[in-house]
Amino acid sequence: REIGVKPDDFVAIIADKSIEIIEGIYGIIKAGGAYVPIDPTYPEDRIKFIINDCSPKAILKYTAENFDVDVKMPVIDLGDKEVWSYNTDDLVITNKPTDLIYCIYTSGTTGQPKGSLIENRSVVRLVKNTNYIELDEHNVILQTGSMSFDASTLEVWGAFLNGGKLVISTQDVITDNVKLRALIAKENVNTMWLTSTLFNQMIGDENDMFDSLEHLMIGGEKLSDDHVRLMKSRDNGVKLTNGYGPTENTTFTTTYDIPADFEMIPIGKPIANTKIYIMNGNNLCGIGVPGELCTTGDGLARGYLNRPELTAEKFVDNPFGEGKMY
């Protein structure tokens, strides 16, 4: 707050997974602001675009030696010991459920990246009193992706808002079967999220790779039936869930718990405090009739940053109730 951060102000954070980035995010939120995670491996042009687009009050960085973009706002290095010598008194909570907690940018594969504006209540909807996963102090969750990937919302806040444990590691460990297996055993990891591509690679190499887990969620793109069957053939009792959802609806919109005798793998049903509709224009489609997947509920983003026309196009008034439909 010493630099004037208040509700709905942005603070960018450029760092790889570490305890320092978690502490930085806590500080941003406790000051009332919203964090904008930026992967330090992004190309310089993408980093510049995000910073210019969100105009943060400050930038936090940690082990991002290659970050030398010329900026006008303060840059705070979390590796500087002096940063940790400031006043440690607890701050008065200023955040409301409808204040922003983060802005995560899409990949930009179909044009310029879009910043999805996510509110505090949307994160609460994802990880509290939900129906697709049991989250409490028993959970030991391994963070597998970058903070700039919205699956981190489930990993980080799923652990911290439920008294669980978050395990942080480097990407070379996450992508190496031998190192990952050792880490899972050492930290007693019981809950994980993986992209379907990484899952396919790992389970294809060693089909007992995840036998010690209690819950494994996979998704990000269409699942491979063959690789899912490889794991299901183990009869290891691991709950395997297909998780589907756009960044605009806070990580998960629908989930499907995959049984051993599956014939196909759908995206499943909406999670708690979420509804989905299959629409043809303004009309609901009948069962089995293809249409456009639309969603409503507490997970919905406020919209896109600095894209009012696109926000108005994609986030329309909900014809079936309060709020917006995406």
Secondary structure as GFF3:
##gff-version 3
##sequence-region A 1 326
A	DSSP	beta_strand	10	15	.	.	.	ID=ss1
A	DSSP	alpha_helix	19	30	.	.	.	ID=ss2
A	DSSP	beta_strand	34	38	.	.	.	ID=ss3
A	DSSP	alpha_helix	44	54	.	.	.	ID=ss4
A	DSSP	beta_strand	58	62	.	.	.	ID=ss5
A	DSSP	beta_strand	75	77	.	.	.	ID=ss6
A	DSSP	three_ten_helix	81	85	.	.	.	ID=ss7
A	DSSP	beta_strand	100	105	.	.	.	ID=ss8
A	DSSP	beta_strand	115	119	.	.	.	ID=ss9
A	DSSP	alpha_helix	120	127	.	.	.	ID=ss10
A	DSSP	beta_strand	140	142	.	.	.	ID=ss11
A	DSSP	alpha_helix	151	160	.	.	.	ID=ss12
A	DSSP	beta_strand	165	167	.	.	.	ID=ss13
A	DSSP	alpha_helix	171	174	.	.	.	ID=ss14
A	DSSP	alpha_helix	177	187	.	.	.	ID=ss15
A	DSSP	beta_strand	191	195	.	.	.	ID=ss16
A	DSSP	alpha_helix	196	205	.	.	.	ID=ss17
A	DSSP	beta_strand	215	219	.	.	.	ID=ss18
A	DSSP	alpha_helix	225	232	.	.	.	ID=ss19
A	DSSP	beta_strand	239	244	.	.	.	ID=ss20
A	DSSP	three_ten_helix	247	249	.	.	.	ID=ss21
A	DSSP	beta_strand	254	257	.	.	.	ID=ss22
A	DSSP	beta_strand	269	270	.	.	.	ID=ss23
A	DSSP	beta_strand	274	280	.	.	.	ID=ss24
A	DSSP	beta_strand	283	284	.	.	.	ID=ss25
A	DSSP	beta_strand	292	297	.	.	.	ID=ss26
A	DSSP	beta_strand	303	304	.	.	.	ID=ss27
A	DSSP	alpha_helix	308	314	.	.	.	ID=ss28
A	DSSP	beta_strand	316	317	.	.	.	ID=ss29
A	DSSP	beta_strand	324	325	.	.	.	ID=ss30
###
